[in-house]
Structure formats: structure tokens, C-alpha cells
Amino acid sequence: MIKGESWWDVVPAECGYHSGCRHAWTSKGEEAVVRARNLAEPYPFVTTDDDAVAAARMLAEKSLPALLVLDADGGPYAIVPGSQVLRQALPEYVVDDPLLAPAIGGRADAEIAERLEGLTVAEWLPRQLFPPPYVGPDALPMEVAALMARTPSPLIAVIERDADHVQLVGTVTAARLMGCFPF
């Protein structure tokens, strides 16, 4: 690809990339190499300073597979699978003994809200539990796939770093990545 030329400028509509085509061509007729920046898509995120209740609500309302958390500098802080967000929200005794859930019923709902009330995302989700998998924009699909296969995350963040600044380019989902391989 030519600097300044976006991915969508080089993929002809008839290419079928959106349905899994593994090859793309530049406007000069040369084959383009697919990189993480080409696969990255915008993804909703919260920051470590955001309200925990609002973060949980966003995850639910947008039906997201994971919560993407950025730090104050815009770098990945955590990518937390939805199942683990739920685990963090539930009372520990329910997680430890699921047979209690029917007996507790709706009383636990108030407890969940109380557990999150007044907490920031950073206070609610300890970073050491959910290290964020990320790659640079020039990573090849196989590199992204290998990282995803080694982590429990359904997303890989794509970040661009220059000196002291980190910028989120987007995320790559497993579904998006699967289109790069001959299935």
C-alpha cells in the first residue's frame, strides 16, 4: 500500500474481502500485504477512570464480547472477556456455589449494583488479572492469530506507538481474523 492510501482504497468492491477474500490489490495493480492495521476495526472502550457501572452497562447494551479498557495515556490497560466482567460483578459466594443462585433470586441484583457503585473501572477490574494482548499496526495476520491463540481474549488491540504517545488504531476480532485464512 502507498503511504496515505487507506485499506478501503486498495480493496476493489468486487474483491469480496468482506466475505473472506485473502488477497487485495493496490490501485497500481500490485498485491497488497494484509497487516493488523488493515484488519483493525473501531471498538467501544472505557478508560480506567470511568465509572464501573457505566462500563458494565456499555458491555451489556452493545452486546460486546469483551470490555476494552484504556489507561490515561490511551494505551491498552486491559481486555476483559465478558464472562470475566460478569465474574467480577457477581457476589463471590454465588460464583463459589452456583446452587445458591436460585435461593438468592433478585436480592443479589441490589448487591451487584452496590458492589460497583462509586468504583472506577481500574478499582473494579485489577489489571494483573487481564493483561491486554496487543500488536503493532504492521503485524501480520499469523502474528495476531498466534497471540490470540495464547490468550483468553476475543480481541487483540492494535496500537501505534511514537516516542511517548500510544494510540489505539482499533481491535481485531477472531471472526475478522478468520477471513485471512483458507477455511
PyMOL commands that set and color helices and strands:
alter all, ss='L'
color gray80, all
select helices_A, chain A and resi 7-10+13-15+17-19+36-39+52-61+82-89+92-96+98-104+107-116+121-124+127-129+141-150+174-178
alter helices_A, ss='H'
color red, helices_A
select strands_A, chain A and resi 24-25+31-32+46-47+66-70+76-81+134-135+155-162+165-173
alter strands_A, ss='S'
color yellow, strands_A
deselect
rebuild
show_as cartoon
